[in-house]
């Protein structure tokens, strides 16, 4: 019997470290890409919480050139 795959909410918040892991980039490259506009600006979700929504990051991945 197989285990069902978890369903992800497209509005799930990804913190910077989670986004870095999903994109396979490091801390400095992540912030460099945000500053250069290659990644959307981080959103503030609380006083000490910033991140992106899962659908924002999926859109970046979908638009990335294929090699």
N, C-alpha and C positions, 0 to 999 in steps of 0.2 A: 504494500500500500504506500502510495507516495504522499509526502507532506505538502499541503497547499502552500503556494508561494504567497508571501505577505503582500497585501495590497498597500501601495503607497499613495498618500494624499499628495496631489500635485501642489498643494499649498504648504507642504511640509517645509519647515525652516531648516536650512543647512547653515551651520555655523562655519566660519572661515576654515577651520581645520577639516571639517567634513567636505567642504567644497574643494579644498586642496587635494584631498585623497581621491575624490571622484574624478577630478581633472588630471591627476597624476603630476601635480606641480608642487613646488616648495613654497614656503612662507614668503620669501622675497619676490619670487616670480608672481605669486598671487597678487600682492599689493601693487607691484609694478603694472600688472595687467589692469587692475582696477583703476589706477591713476591714469593710465594711457587710454582708457575707454574700451579696451578689448574685452573686459568683463563689466557687467552692469555695476553701478555703485551699490555699496552695501546699504541695507535698510536697517534702521534702528527699530527694534522690536520691544525694547525696554531700556531702562537706565544703563544697563551693562551688557546688553544683548544686541549684537549686530549679525547680519547674515543675508543670505539670499533665499528665495523660495526655490523649491525643487524645479518648478516649471521654468524659472529664469535660467537656471543652469542647464536644464535639458535643451532649452532653445539655443544656448551658446554651443552646446555639443552638436546639435543638429545643423547649425550653420557653419561649423568648422570645416575647412577644406579636407577632403579625403585624399590620403596618399597611398 
